[in-house]
Amino acid sequence: MIDHIRKVKRISLREEFSEETRVESRPVNNLKKILDEALERLSETQRSLVLLKDYEGYSYEEIGRIMNLNESQVKVYLHRARVQLKEYLVKMENVI
């Protein structure tokens, strides 16, 4: 019975969408502005961690040495920063 219920609940994909569900593409300048605003909302430490890890590509150990933090602190602070970025970026007025 459970398998039958799961099968019935499956989502069917549509090839055509109504005009209401259409997503408009935004110009690159607007996206950069939104990302800059999101980064500005972070603390200086969080912003530095995000830029060092995601933009520069440093390892957690290297970031820890640069920022005078231990590796576990880097991971925690980076996770919290990413959560804040996500919360800001998924707001309806900022949807990318």
Steps between C-alpha positions, in 0.01 A plus 500: 500500500779745586666438162170568324452829689854609417449416134179703484667799667784518249540826322448503127716737298346736252661618182290813476454762767256783532613859465456548876777252582751649260820627662652814363873512456673783679792694363843411639540845657187446707622159619834646602321775690286246688804287587694804617207604720482149645873502579473846659248361748763261639749589769856576391621157619222313324551697179873427508438129558255474211734683264804298604326164467257545212677765292868443569472124560711471816469190719353516850847458649644785293208728586550419868861610482412819312213595733659369825216251556507125542362280224174416679429870563554571130248231407238623748535868409496418129187287539322779688602754236369279220169453684463879531581543130246237406228658715561838337525373143184286505273784610239562234626849419859372459441169322777432254 
